[in-house]
Amino acid sequence: MIRFEGISHRYGSVQALREVSFGVPQGSLCVLLGESGSGKSTLLRTVNRLVEPSAGRVLLGGRDVAGTDPQALRRGIGYVIQSVGLFPHRSVGENIATVPRLLGWDARRIALRVEELLEMVGLDPGTYRDRLPGTLSGGQAQRVGLARALAANPPVLLMDEPFSALDPGTRRGLQAALRRIHAGSGKTILMVTHDVEEALALADRIAVMDDGRLAVEGPPLEVLGRHAPATVRRMVRAEVLAFHRLAALRAADSALPGPAPGAPVLPEGATLRDALLLMLGHGADRVALMGEAPRHVTLAALLAASGSGG
Ligand SMILES: Nc1ncnc2c1ncn2[C@@H]1O[C@H](COP(=O)(O)OP(=O)(O)OP(=O)(O)O)[C@@H](O)[C@H]1O
C-alpha cells in the first residue's frame, strides 16, 4: 500500500534519510521506531508530501505521490500529530467535520458522521460535540484529533507520536481505541513512536530507523528478538522500567488452561519478564508453563497484564 523506494533527504547539511526502501502492506499497522533524530518523522512526512525527498519516491497504492496534487493527497490521508493541532475557535464537532465539509458532504451526513466518530473514540457526542478544544483535557483533545483524522474514512493514517504527551492510563485507553478502529478496517497505518511497549502493543510490523537508515523491518517478535540490531538493543535497555514491572508479575497468574504445542517451555515460578524474553528469543507468541496441568501464556495476556493490552 505504501512503498518507500530509495528515499534520501537532506535538510541543508543534515542527511536525515539515507536510501530507505521498504513496503507497508495494505491493512497493516507499521510502527516506526528509532532514537531521537533518526529520521522517523521525516520519513512519515514524505507520504503526505509535507517533506519532498531529495531522492527516491513514495508509492501509495502503486502511484507516485509526487504526481498527485498535495491538497487532494492530504484529504485522502489521515494525519495525527502529538500537538493535535485542533482549530481553537471551532467546536469539537466543527473540527471533526473539516474534511467532510471540504469534500462537500451534506449537513445531515456530516452530523451523523461526527456522532459516529465521537462514539468510536469514546467521547459522548451530547457532552462533547459543542465544546471548544481549549476546554478539553490532553487525552480528550487527542481523541478528537484522531476522530478528525478519520472523518472522511481515509484508507491511510499517518500518526506522529500521537500519544506520547499523555499519562500512561490515558495512553493505554487511546491505544485500545486505535486497535478497535484498525481491526478489520483494512486501513494502513504508519505510526512513529519512541516507545517499545507501545510498538509491541499495536504493531503488526516494526521498522527501525538508525541515523537515517532503515536498520530492520519485519514482524515485532523478529525485530525485537534475539538478532535485534544494536540500535534496538539500546532502545530496549531504555525500557528497563517496563521490564521491571513484568519481572514483578508471576507468569502463572496470566496463564490460560490448555497446551501450547511446539511453544518454548517456561519453568515453574517464572515471571512475565522471563516469558517475554523467551518469546522474543524464539520468535514465539506464546510459551508453555511447566507444571502438572497443561497451561500457557500468550503475548496478548502478557501485554494485558503489563497494562499495555487496553
Ligand atoms: N526542518 C528541518 N530543518 C533542518 N533539519 C531538520 C529539520 N527537520 C528535521 N531535521 C533534522 O533531520 C534529522 C531527522 O529528524 P526527524 O525529525 O525526522 O527525526 P525523528 O527520528 O523523528 O526524531 P524525534 O524522535 O526526535 O522526533 C535530525 O537530525 C533533525 O535535526
The ligand as an SDF file (V2000), in Angstrom:
LIG
                    3D

 31 33  0  0  0  0  0  0  0  0999 V2000
   13.1160   21.3560    9.1960 N   0  0  0  0  0  0  0  0  0  0  0  0
   14.3340   20.8680    9.4730 C   0  0  0  0  0  0  0  0  0  0  0  0
   15.4510   21.5850    9.1940 N   0  0  0  0  0  0  0  0  0  0  0  0
   16.6760   21.0950    9.4270 C   0  0  0  0  0  0  0  0  0  0  0  0
   16.9060   19.8770    9.9740 N   0  0  0  0  0  0  0  0  0  0  0  0
   15.8530   19.1190   10.2810 C   0  0  0  0  0  0  0  0  0  0  0  0
   14.5080   19.5740   10.0590 C   0  0  0  0  0  0  0  0  0  0  0  0
   13.6600   18.6000   10.4750 N   0  0  0  0  0  0  0  0  0  0  0  0
   14.4300   17.6010   10.9360 C   0  0  0  0  0  0  0  0  0  0  0  0
   15.7520   17.9030   10.8250 N   0  0  0  0  0  0  0  0  0  0  0  0
   16.8860   17.0290   11.2110 C   0  0  0  0  0  0  0  0  0  0  0  0
   16.7760   15.8170   10.4910 O   0  0  0  0  0  0  0  0  0  0  0  0
   17.1060   14.7040   11.3200 C   0  0  0  0  0  0  0  0  0  0  0  0
   15.9340   13.7430   11.3980 C   0  0  0  0  0  0  0  0  0  0  0  0
   14.8590   14.4180   12.0650 O   0  0  0  0  0  0  0  0  0  0  0  0
   13.4470   13.7120   12.3360 P   0  0  0  0  0  0  0  0  0  0  0  0
   12.5650   14.7170   12.9780 O   0  0  0  0  0  0  0  0  0  0  0  0
   12.9760   13.0470   11.0950 O   0  0  0  0  0  0  0  0  0  0  0  0
   13.8790   12.5810   13.3730 O   0  0  0  0  0  0  0  0  0  0  0  0
   12.9700   11.7210   14.3780 P   0  0  0  0  0  0  0  0  0  0  0  0
   13.5440   10.3630   14.3600 O   0  0  0  0  0  0  0  0  0  0  0  0
   11.5420   11.8740   14.0240 O   0  0  0  0  0  0  0  0  0  0  0  0
   13.3000   12.4390   15.7430 O   0  0  0  0  0  0  0  0  0  0  0  0
   12.4120   12.6130   17.0790 P   0  0  0  0  0  0  0  0  0  0  0  0
   12.1580   11.2240   17.5600 O   0  0  0  0  0  0  0  0  0  0  0  0
   13.3170   13.3790   17.9850 O   0  0  0  0  0  0  0  0  0  0  0  0
   11.1780   13.3520   16.6940 O   0  0  0  0  0  0  0  0  0  0  0  0
   17.5100   15.2970   12.6600 C   0  0  0  0  0  0  0  0  0  0  0  0
   18.9100   15.4250   12.6790 O   0  0  0  0  0  0  0  0  0  0  0  0
   16.8400   16.6640   12.6700 C   0  0  0  0  0  0  0  0  0  0  0  0
   17.5670   17.5770   13.4440 O   0  0  0  0  0  0  0  0  0  0  0  0
  1  2  1  0
  2  3  1  0
  2  7  2  0
  3  4  2  0
  4  5  1  0
  5  6  2  0
  6  7  1  0
  6 10  1  0
  7  8  1  0
  8  9  2  0
  9 10  1  0
 10 11  1  0
 11 12  1  0
 11 30  1  0
 12 13  1  0
 13 14  1  0
 13 28  1  0
 14 15  1  0
 15 16  1  0
 16 17  2  0
 16 18  1  0
 16 19  1  0
 19 20  1  0
 20 21  2  0
 20 22  1  0
 20 23  1  0
 23 24  1  0
 24 25  2  0
 24 26  1  0
 24 27  1  0
 28 29  1  0
 28 30  1  0
 30 31  1  0
M  END
$$$$
